[in-house]
Amino acid sequence: MTTLVIAEHDNVELKGATLNAVAAGAKLGGDVHVLVAGKGAQAVADAAAKISGVTKVLHADAPHLADGLAENLAAQVLALASNYSHIVFPATASGKNVAPRVAAKLDVAQISDIIAIESPDTFQRPIYAGNAIATVQASDAVKVLTVRTTGFDPVAAEGGSASVEAVDPVADSGLSTFVGREVAKSDRPELAGARVVVSGGRGMGSADNFKILDPLADKLGAALGASRAAVDAGYAPNDWQVGQTGKIVAPQLYVAIGISGAIQHLAGMKDSKVIVAINKDEEAPIFGVADYGLVGDLFQVVPALESAL
Amino acid sequence: MKVLVPVKRVVDYNVKVRVKSDQSGVDIANVKMSMNPFDEIAVEEATRLKEKGAVTEVVAVSCGVAQSQETLRTAMAIGADRGILVQTDVELQPLAVAKLLRAVVDKEQPQLVILGKQAIDDDANQTGQALAALLDWPQATFASKVELSEGSVKVTREVDGGLETIELKLPAIVTTDLRLNEPRYVTLPNIMKAKKKQLDNETPESLGVDASPRLKTLKVVEPAARKAGIKVADVAALVDKLKNEAKVI
């Protein structure tokens, strides 16, 4: 039994979600190999070889693997799939994009967003925005999984000494081409892996008002997040969205500001270690999950909190 | 050019589901059902493409129980020209749905299939990608902008950390994200008109597809509850708690 974990990276840097996926792979038992498919991503492959518990890194290098196009990346995984009992992706935008494509080609059921492994064929996964947890058993020979990163503590990024083996890249499918990328530049930590998250909701009132969260986030070294209501209203960019259909986060500290606490939002943050809620409505459902609630006007509380820190 | 839009009947967005006491699933008896919100965005997008003249026909398809025809009528009230119900009482998992849709695609020969990125019941986020794989078509998931041109479609996608744009050769699969559009309100005259639109019936058998589930659900339970904490009086008390009790700052 051997597991193949698909590394999340940008050709320069190995992303943290890979460490959570390797942790899930290690729980399955058996060896864990990591696939780095990219263009000029030698540094990523070298970093993957140092991950604790990884015994082999497979490195596929080609120009058409540079941008994680689903058609090419899935084909690359499929070219290696016959050697593996489990194929594991982190449940990131990229993992969710590619894993079902791999599974369907193998004619196996993909299992999404697992949060626990009961045995090599039995997994727990949230359904209905996390309002229920299903335990599912797969009968297919190969299990293709996406791993909710907050469900598995990351393994150490250092300590391993796996071999790096070059594998033949698959041919370009020619079906899709990469045009461009607009990545929001930010000095803040990445939302999905941040230690502290400061999130704003509809109560912020406008995109301009959202800026009052900046100094607080700076002081806390926090990533910024938002509820779907705030994203829908145009107060915050979509990639800040925390919730059922956005990012799932579990930071040490989650500060929910002007967020009422719809179930879809709670689904994305209720596994945080400590939750603080600031809201002027003392009946807001967010107080039902918050460790510390402060009823008050956020436009006074937020600057006061920032200066008190 | 024809667009196919699969739609799913799910428990309404606003309903908080309850787990059954025998742990066999969630209780959906007597619960309000609606079209999956992402699918509504998909129907809206296809309809707008038709209104712009880029598309000639929008066909909605739903796989599931007989009542899924209500979901198809909603799709037709938004703007789909006709509907196809693939009726079955079997529990449908994403791979099975993808296989049923492949059979419908083979019959209908659309150039574009627009699906919701995820259904809000099983939260699987798989069907579009699986369908693309089965058809060997390119895919653009989590779309926030779709620009159709001759023989290709350019799609802006919501990805971690920002946006990316890719171009796909047609025929292709697109799955919708939240910001692609805001679905219109369905008007009464359009609901009445939708009742007269064509609705065809298929079954997994008539399409020659084995739709039996591959995953066995052993149990469904409530998540561990998080208990409410305390209210603090002011900012100073909050900072004190975070520093000295929770020790997170």
Chai-1 contact restraints between the chains, C-beta under 6 A:
chainA,res_idxA,chainB,res_idxB,connection_type,confidence,min_distance_angstrom,max_distance_angstrom,comment,restraint_id
A,A70,B,Q139,contact,1.0,0.0,6.0,A-B,restraint_1
A,E71,B,P138,contact,1.0,0.0,6.0,A-B,restraint_2
A,T92,B,D160,contact,1.0,0.0,6.0,A-B,restraint_3
A,A93,B,V159,contact,1.0,0.0,6.0,A-B,restraint_4
A,A93,B,D160,contact,1.0,0.0,6.0,A-B,restraint_5
A,K96,B,N125,contact,1.0,0.0,6.0,A-B,restraint_6
A,N97,B,T141,contact,1.0,0.0,6.0,A-B,restraint_7
A,P100,B,Q126,contact,1.0,0.0,6.0,A-B,restraint_8
A,P100,B,Q129,contact,1.0,0.0,6.0,A-B,restraint_9
A,P100,B,A130,contact,1.0,0.0,6.0,A-B,restraint_10
A,R101,B,Q129,contact,1.0,0.0,6.0,A-B,restraint_11
A,R101,B,A133,contact,1.0,0.0,6.0,A-B,restraint_12
A,A104,B,A98,contact,1.0,0.0,6.0,A-B,restraint_13
A,A104,B,A130,contact,1.0,0.0,6.0,A-B,restraint_14
A,A104,B,A133,contact,1.0,0.0,6.0,A-B,restraint_15
A,A104,B,L134,contact,1.0,0.0,6.0,A-B,restraint_16
A,K105,B,A133,contact,1.0,0.0,6.0,A-B,restraint_17
A,A109,B,L95,contact,1.0,0.0,6.0,A-B,restraint_18
A,A109,B,R214,contact,1.0,0.0,6.0,A-B,restraint_19
A,A109,B,L215,contact,1.0,0.0,6.0,A-B,restraint_20
A,Q110,B,Q126,contact,1.0,0.0,6.0,A-B,restraint_21
A,S112,B,A124,contact,1.0,0.0,6.0,A-B,restraint_22
A,S112,B,N125,contact,1.0,0.0,6.0,A-B,restraint_23
A,I127,B,D122,contact,1.0,0.0,6.0,A-B,restraint_24
A,I127,B,D123,contact,1.0,0.0,6.0,A-B,restraint_25
A,Y128,B,V17,contact,1.0,0.0,6.0,A-B,restraint_26
A,G130,B,P223,contact,1.0,0.0,6.0,A-B,restraint_27
A,N131,B,V17,contact,1.0,0.0,6.0,A-B,restraint_28
A,A132,B,V19,contact,1.0,0.0,6.0,A-B,restraint_29
A,A132,B,V26,contact,1.0,0.0,6.0,A-B,restraint_30
A,A132,B,V220,contact,1.0,0.0,6.0,A-B,restraint_31
A,I133,B,V221,contact,1.0,0.0,6.0,A-B,restraint_32
A,I133,B,P223,contact,1.0,0.0,6.0,A-B,restraint_33
A,A134,B,T217,contact,1.0,0.0,6.0,A-B,restraint_34
A,A134,B,V220,contact,1.0,0.0,6.0,A-B,restraint_35
A,T135,B,L218,contact,1.0,0.0,6.0,A-B,restraint_36
A,T135,B,K219,contact,1.0,0.0,6.0,A-B,restraint_37
A,V136,B,L215,contact,1.0,0.0,6.0,A-B,restraint_38
A,V136,B,T217,contact,1.0,0.0,6.0,A-B,restraint_39
A,Q137,B,K216,contact,1.0,0.0,6.0,A-B,restraint_40
A,Q137,B,L218,contact,1.0,0.0,6.0,A-B,restraint_41
A,A138,B,L215,contact,1.0,0.0,6.0,A-B,restraint_42
A,D140,B,R214,contact,1.0,0.0,6.0,A-B,restraint_43
A,L175,B,P138,contact,1.0,0.0,6.0,A-B,restraint_44
A,L175,B,K169,contact,1.0,0.0,6.0,A-B,restraint_45
A,S176,B,P138,contact,1.0,0.0,6.0,A-B,restraint_46
A,S176,B,I166,contact,1.0,0.0,6.0,A-B,restraint_47
A,S176,B,L168,contact,1.0,0.0,6.0,A-B,restraint_48
A,T177,B,E167,contact,1.0,0.0,6.0,A-B,restraint_49
A,F178,B,I166,contact,1.0,0.0,6.0,A-B,restraint_50
A,V179,B,T165,contact,1.0,0.0,6.0,A-B,restraint_51
A,V179,B,I166,contact,1.0,0.0,6.0,A-B,restraint_52
A,V179,B,E167,contact,1.0,0.0,6.0,A-B,restraint_53
A,G180,B,T165,contact,1.0,0.0,6.0,A-B,restraint_54
A,R181,B,E164,contact,1.0,0.0,6.0,A-B,restraint_55
A,E182,B,G162,contact,1.0,0.0,6.0,A-B,restraint_56
A,E182,B,L163,contact,1.0,0.0,6.0,A-B,restraint_57
A,V183,B,G161,contact,1.0,0.0,6.0,A-B,restraint_58
A,V183,B,G162,contact,1.0,0.0,6.0,A-B,restraint_59
A,A184,B,G162,contact,1.0,0.0,6.0,A-B,restraint_60
A,N238,B,E158,contact,1.0,0.0,6.0,A-B,restraint_61
A,N238,B,R179,contact,1.0,0.0,6.0,A-B,restraint_62
A,D239,B,G161,contact,1.0,0.0,6.0,A-B,restraint_63
A,D239,B,G162,contact,1.0,0.0,6.0,A-B,restraint_64
A,Q252,B,V248,contact,1.0,0.0,6.0,A-B,restraint_65
A,L253,B,V248,contact,1.0,0.0,6.0,A-B,restraint_66
A,I263,B,K16,contact,1.0,0.0,6.0,A-B,restraint_67
A,K270,B,R226,contact,1.0,0.0,6.0,A-B,restraint_68
A,V274,B,A246,contact,1.0,0.0,6.0,A-B,restraint_69
A,V274,B,V248,contact,1.0,0.0,6.0,A-B,restraint_70
A,G288,B,A228,contact,1.0,0.0,6.0,A-B,restraint_71
A,V289,B,R226,contact,1.0,0.0,6.0,A-B,restraint_72
A,A290,B,G229,contact,1.0,0.0,6.0,A-B,restraint_73
A,D291,B,G229,contact,1.0,0.0,6.0,A-B,restraint_74
A,Y292,B,G229,contact,1.0,0.0,6.0,A-B,restraint_75
A,Y292,B,V232,contact,1.0,0.0,6.0,A-B,restraint_76
A,Y292,B,L238,contact,1.0,0.0,6.0,A-B,restraint_77
A,Y292,B,K241,contact,1.0,0.0,6.0,A-B,restraint_78
A,G293,B,K231,contact,1.0,0.0,6.0,A-B,restraint_79
A,L294,B,V232,contact,1.0,0.0,6.0,A-B,restraint_80
A,L294,B,L238,contact,1.0,0.0,6.0,A-B,restraint_81
A,A304,B,V235,contact,1.0,0.0,6.0,A-B,restraint_82
A,L305,B,V235,contact,1.0,0.0,6.0,A-B,restraint_83
A,A308,B,V235,contact,1.0,0.0,6.0,A-B,restraint_84
A,A308,B,V239,contact,1.0,0.0,6.0,A-B,restraint_85
